[in-house]
Amino acid sequence: MSEDEPELIDYYADNIQPIFSNSCGGGCHIGGTQGGLDLSPNVSYDNLISVGANGYPGSVRVAPFDAANSVLYNKIANTGMSGQQMPPGGPMLSASEITLIEDWINDGAPFQIEQTEGE
């Protein structure tokens, strides 16, 4: 591979999944399927992207390029649009984690991204 050829980076697995693994366990979404949502590694991405959100007719869990209309974002950011803030009972996600997820969704919710050497 030349220096200018992009390398595919597993952005979701490296940056987004660890947030879910650290904050959404306790038998709710990892080790359980509260609300029909399993955020365990290896299945979480497919359970989020453009999948209808239980209890929110016409809404999806993650709407790529549209965090404001993604139930996941509205839940973690406590916008009041999608019920109770997650995770219930805390600790809540940090502002930087919420921003990272918001930016990821608004960037199209990619699983992988291209990175050229030197970035």
Secondary structure, 3 states (H helix, E strand, C coil): CCCCCCEEECHHHHHHHHHHHHHCCCCCCCCCCHHHCCCCCCCHHHHHECCECCCCCCCECECCCCHHHEHHHHHHHCCCCCCCCCCCCCCCCCHHHHHHHHHHHHCCCCCCEEECCCC
